[in-house]
Amino acid sequence: MEFNKIAIIGVGLIGGSIAMALKERGIRGRITGIGRNRERLKNARDKGIVDEYSTVPSEGVAGADLIILSTPVGRFEGIMEAIKGSIGRGAIVTDVGSVKAGVVERLSSMVPDGVSFVGAHPIAGGESSGFESARPDLFKGALCIITPVTSTEAHAIRVVSELWRAVGADVRYMSPDEHDIVYASVSHLPHVIAYALINAILDRDDILSYGGNGLRDMTRIALSSAELWRDICMYNRENILDAIKGFTSRLSRITEMIEASEWAGLEREFERAREGRRLIEPD
Amino acid sequence: MEFNKIAIIGVGLIGGSIAMALKERGIRGRITGIGRNRERLKNARDKGIVDEYSTVPSEGVAGADLIILSTPVGRFEGIMEAIKGSIGRGAIVTDVGSVKAGVVERLSSMVPDGVSFVGAHPIAGGESSGFESARPDLFKGALCIITPVTSTEAHAIRVVSELWRAVGADVRYMSPDEHDIVYASVSHLPHVIAYALINAILDRDDILSYGGNGLRDMTRIALSSAELWRDICMYNRENILDAIKGFTSRLSRITEMIEASEWAGLEREFERAREGRRLIEPD
């Protein structure tokens, strides 16, 4: 895999880790970091994470044959609007956003003729942010969901798949709609719950610090950017509402069992969860 | 601090770690492990975690001046019934249970004259179990909540406090009722939520494995013993129901904002949680 120039828009945890991983793998092509904060970009370049940088997206993407959108998902459209006149023919644009249906539809329609858009979502990163936390092995063993649509060019899908495999990810394919349904349950719902749990505890005096590692592990994702998660809720509104409904129904079931002192049923309910959870990581 | 004999009933993660920590600190007194499985107790002794063992609680506690109940909380009463005739005058009985009000009331009334009961709850351990996971530094820097009542003898409170400080814990005092209110929110509620979340995801086909580290961290406590958590729900029923109500109200608030597309309000709600969460562990 070889590029002339790779433009990474948003040199944070994900963008920075992609750059570091590509360099470590010896992928050819100079890497341009694009962002809003010149000082931070300069630091990223001085650290060798990117080769050059630009605070003007339309200038930064000029001549790039691969453009990776790795800002918060709510900014993709504005960036695409700003760069679309400067993307060279034959270039591939991809993203790392946590929601796909709206993003893929909108961005695919915005790229100029001769340019391909391929949606992707690496399952890595989480609550940390900033290139200071970036590391070349962030994607090793992580899933990366690629979400082609019927109009997506096969060559572009291949290149983006190779890119993610090169940085160590386990590539899977889903339709954008399927992705958004699955991730509403396994990622967006958990974030909403973590925020709600912390707020519920904050409602009860100053007791958060009495929690142990269990609480800290459980609510670590509540450290994630509020802006990003607001946008994810906006983009994946229907599926998230549906996932909340499914969760609320399970929680009501448990609540009713506790109210009715149905202890055998409650133990079965807990045991079902325990067995299910063991499938993804044994205790 | 010096004992003649310390009896630890339940040589699992917590009981085993107490034994290892006491040995590491050079606390005088031989340690007897008491349990139901002779083979496992023998292994614990061969590993040097305990000095001797017994599968007969009433025999194992004979001559002990300190008795630590570290089985699942639902078994305390039966054990106390079995050992109460064999506890020597002047001995101190303590426990490590995650619920306190009912336990302290019941066990305090069961100990014979001249024997003190002091309730305690180290905030450590979590979803792992078995002495194989035990380690001498499990309690280093962890909280241990001691829950005396007016009838608890001052000397016994001092000894149990010293014990926990000796193994590295940060000792705090609460009334049993206060403890149960606080831990309903910061521990019992999170467990109930984790079980409900896993079950809600299991309801949607086979998608659990698509989750990332965020989901794994968030639901790790769903690996905890179903029997133990059934019992905790039983013992702390009212407070847990109240904590679920508080959480449900915060979750409904978020749900209504998503339904009404109140994105600015949603971002504030998430930001409040994020700021609160940062107080216990910065991002």
HADDOCK unambig.tbl for C-alpha pairs under 7 A between the chains (distance, minus, plus):
assign (segid A and resid 123 and name CA) (segid B and resid 212 and name CA) 5.63 0.50 0.50
assign (segid A and resid 124 and name CA) (segid B and resid 212 and name CA) 6.57 0.50 0.50
assign (segid A and resid 126 and name CA) (segid B and resid 214 and name CA) 6.38 0.50 0.50
assign (segid A and resid 128 and name CA) (segid B and resid 283 and name CA) 6.32 0.50 0.50
assign (segid A and resid 182 and name CA) (segid B and resid 207 and name CA) 6.66 0.50 0.50
assign (segid A and resid 185 and name CA) (segid B and resid 201 and name CA) 6.14 0.50 0.50
assign (segid A and resid 186 and name CA) (segid B and resid 201 and name CA) 6.88 0.50 0.50
assign (segid A and resid 186 and name CA) (segid B and resid 208 and name CA) 6.55 0.50 0.50
assign (segid A and resid 186 and name CA) (segid B and resid 210 and name CA) 6.90 0.50 0.50
assign (segid A and resid 186 and name CA) (segid B and resid 211 and name CA) 5.11 0.50 0.50
assign (segid A and resid 186 and name CA) (segid B and resid 215 and name CA) 6.66 0.50 0.50
assign (segid A and resid 187 and name CA) (segid B and resid 211 and name CA) 6.39 0.50 0.50
assign (segid A and resid 187 and name CA) (segid B and resid 215 and name CA) 6.56 0.50 0.50
assign (segid A and resid 190 and name CA) (segid B and resid 215 and name CA) 6.75 0.50 0.50
assign (segid A and resid 193 and name CA) (segid B and resid 251 and name CA) 7.00 0.50 0.50
assign (segid A and resid 195 and name CA) (segid B and resid 270 and name CA) 5.79 0.50 0.50
assign (segid A and resid 195 and name CA) (segid B and resid 273 and name CA) 5.29 0.50 0.50
assign (segid A and resid 196 and name CA) (segid B and resid 247 and name CA) 6.51 0.50 0.50
assign (segid A and resid 196 and name CA) (segid B and resid 250 and name CA) 5.39 0.50 0.50
assign (segid A and resid 196 and name CA) (segid B and resid 251 and name CA) 5.30 0.50 0.50
assign (segid A and resid 197 and name CA) (segid B and resid 247 and name CA) 5.92 0.50 0.50
assign (segid A and resid 198 and name CA) (segid B and resid 273 and name CA) 5.44 0.50 0.50
assign (segid A and resid 198 and name CA) (segid B and resid 277 and name CA) 6.76 0.50 0.50
assign (segid A and resid 199 and name CA) (segid B and resid 250 and name CA) 6.80 0.50 0.50
assign (segid A and resid 199 and name CA) (segid B and resid 273 and name CA) 5.32 0.50 0.50
assign (segid A and resid 200 and name CA) (segid B and resid 246 and name CA) 5.71 0.50 0.50
assign (segid A and resid 200 and name CA) (segid B and resid 247 and name CA) 5.00 0.50 0.50
assign (segid A and resid 200 and name CA) (segid B and resid 250 and name CA) 5.99 0.50 0.50
assign (segid A and resid 201 and name CA) (segid B and resid 185 and name CA) 6.14 0.50 0.50
assign (segid A and resid 201 and name CA) (segid B and resid 186 and name CA) 6.89 0.50 0.50
assign (segid A and resid 207 and name CA) (segid B and resid 182 and name CA) 6.66 0.50 0.50
assign (segid A and resid 208 and name CA) (segid B and resid 186 and name CA) 6.57 0.50 0.50
assign (segid A and resid 209 and name CA) (segid B and resid 280 and name CA) 5.88 0.50 0.50
assign (segid A and resid 210 and name CA) (segid B and resid 186 and name CA) 6.91 0.50 0.50
assign (segid A and resid 211 and name CA) (segid B and resid 186 and name CA) 5.11 0.50 0.50
assign (segid A and resid 211 and name CA) (segid B and resid 187 and name CA) 6.42 0.50 0.50
assign (segid A and resid 212 and name CA) (segid B and resid 123 and name CA) 5.66 0.50 0.50
assign (segid A and resid 212 and name CA) (segid B and resid 124 and name CA) 6.58 0.50 0.50
assign (segid A and resid 214 and name CA) (segid B and resid 126 and name CA) 6.38 0.50 0.50
assign (segid A and resid 214 and name CA) (segid B and resid 221 and name CA) 6.17 0.50 0.50
assign (segid A and resid 215 and name CA) (segid B and resid 186 and name CA) 6.64 0.50 0.50
assign (segid A and resid 215 and name CA) (segid B and resid 187 and name CA) 6.57 0.50 0.50
assign (segid A and resid 215 and name CA) (segid B and resid 190 and name CA) 6.74 0.50 0.50
assign (segid A and resid 217 and name CA) (segid B and resid 217 and name CA) 5.15 0.50 0.50
assign (segid A and resid 217 and name CA) (segid B and resid 218 and name CA) 5.74 0.50 0.50
assign (segid A and resid 218 and name CA) (segid B and resid 217 and name CA) 5.72 0.50 0.50
assign (segid A and resid 218 and name CA) (segid B and resid 218 and name CA) 3.63 0.50 0.50
assign (segid A and resid 218 and name CA) (segid B and resid 219 and name CA) 6.52 0.50 0.50
assign (segid A and resid 219 and name CA) (segid B and resid 218 and name CA) 6.51 0.50 0.50
assign (segid A and resid 221 and name CA) (segid B and resid 214 and name CA) 6.15 0.50 0.50
assign (segid A and resid 222 and name CA) (segid B and resid 273 and name CA) 6.49 0.50 0.50
assign (segid A and resid 222 and name CA) (segid B and resid 274 and name CA) 5.35 0.50 0.50
assign (segid A and resid 222 and name CA) (segid B and resid 277 and name CA) 6.69 0.50 0.50
assign (segid A and resid 223 and name CA) (segid B and resid 274 and name CA) 4.90 0.50 0.50
assign (segid A and resid 223 and name CA) (segid B and resid 277 and name CA) 6.46 0.50 0.50
assign (segid A and resid 223 and name CA) (segid B and resid 278 and name CA) 6.75 0.50 0.50
assign (segid A and resid 223 and name CA) (segid B and resid 283 and name CA) 6.18 0.50 0.50
assign (segid A and resid 226 and name CA) (segid B and resid 267 and name CA) 5.44 0.50 0.50
assign (segid A and resid 226 and name CA) (segid B and resid 270 and name CA) 5.17 0.50 0.50
assign (segid A and resid 226 and name CA) (segid B and resid 271 and name CA) 5.26 0.50 0.50
assign (segid A and resid 227 and name CA) (segid B and resid 267 and name CA) 6.04 0.50 0.50
assign (segid A and resid 230 and name CA) (segid B and resid 263 and name CA) 6.39 0.50 0.50
assign (segid A and resid 230 and name CA) (segid B and resid 266 and name CA) 6.31 0.50 0.50
assign (segid A and resid 230 and name CA) (segid B and resid 267 and name CA) 5.44 0.50 0.50
assign (segid A and resid 233 and name CA) (segid B and resid 258 and name CA) 6.85 0.50 0.50
assign (segid A and resid 237 and name CA) (segid B and resid 258 and name CA) 6.64 0.50 0.50
assign (segid A and resid 241 and name CA) (segid B and resid 255 and name CA) 6.83 0.50 0.50
assign (segid A and resid 246 and name CA) (segid B and resid 200 and name CA) 5.71 0.50 0.50
assign (segid A and resid 247 and name CA) (segid B and resid 196 and name CA) 6.52 0.50 0.50
assign (segid A and resid 247 and name CA) (segid B and resid 197 and name CA) 5.92 0.50 0.50
assign (segid A and resid 247 and name CA) (segid B and resid 200 and name CA) 4.98 0.50 0.50
assign (segid A and resid 250 and name CA) (segid B and resid 196 and name CA) 5.40 0.50 0.50
assign (segid A and resid 250 and name CA) (segid B and resid 199 and name CA) 6.80 0.50 0.50
assign (segid A and resid 250 and name CA) (segid B and resid 200 and name CA) 5.99 0.50 0.50
assign (segid A and resid 251 and name CA) (segid B and resid 196 and name CA) 5.31 0.50 0.50
assign (segid A and resid 255 and name CA) (segid B and resid 241 and name CA) 6.82 0.50 0.50
assign (segid A and resid 258 and name CA) (segid B and resid 233 and name CA) 6.86 0.50 0.50
assign (segid A and resid 258 and name CA) (segid B and resid 237 and name CA) 6.65 0.50 0.50
assign (segid A and resid 263 and name CA) (segid B and resid 230 and name CA) 6.41 0.50 0.50
assign (segid A and resid 266 and name CA) (segid B and resid 230 and name CA) 6.31 0.50 0.50
assign (segid A and resid 267 and name CA) (segid B and resid 226 and name CA) 5.45 0.50 0.50
assign (segid A and resid 267 and name CA) (segid B and resid 227 and name CA) 6.03 0.50 0.50
assign (segid A and resid 267 and name CA) (segid B and resid 230 and name CA) 5.44 0.50 0.50
assign (segid A and resid 270 and name CA) (segid B and resid 195 and name CA) 5.80 0.50 0.50
assign (segid A and resid 270 and name CA) (segid B and resid 226 and name CA) 5.17 0.50 0.50
assign (segid A and resid 271 and name CA) (segid B and resid 226 and name CA) 5.26 0.50 0.50
assign (segid A and resid 273 and name CA) (segid B and resid 195 and name CA) 5.28 0.50 0.50
assign (segid A and resid 273 and name CA) (segid B and resid 198 and name CA) 5.42 0.50 0.50
assign (segid A and resid 273 and name CA) (segid B and resid 199 and name CA) 5.30 0.50 0.50
assign (segid A and resid 273 and name CA) (segid B and resid 222 and name CA) 6.49 0.50 0.50
assign (segid A and resid 274 and name CA) (segid B and resid 222 and name CA) 5.36 0.50 0.50
assign (segid A and resid 274 and name CA) (segid B and resid 223 and name CA) 4.91 0.50 0.50
assign (segid A and resid 277 and name CA) (segid B and resid 198 and name CA) 6.73 0.50 0.50
assign (segid A and resid 277 and name CA) (segid B and resid 222 and name CA) 6.69 0.50 0.50
assign (segid A and resid 277 and name CA) (segid B and resid 223 and name CA) 6.47 0.50 0.50
assign (segid A and resid 278 and name CA) (segid B and resid 223 and name CA) 6.75 0.50 0.50
assign (segid A and resid 280 and name CA) (segid B and resid 209 and name CA) 5.86 0.50 0.50
assign (segid A and resid 283 and name CA) (segid B and resid 128 and name CA) 6.32 0.50 0.50
assign (segid A and resid 283 and name CA) (segid B and resid 223 and name CA) 6.16 0.50 0.50
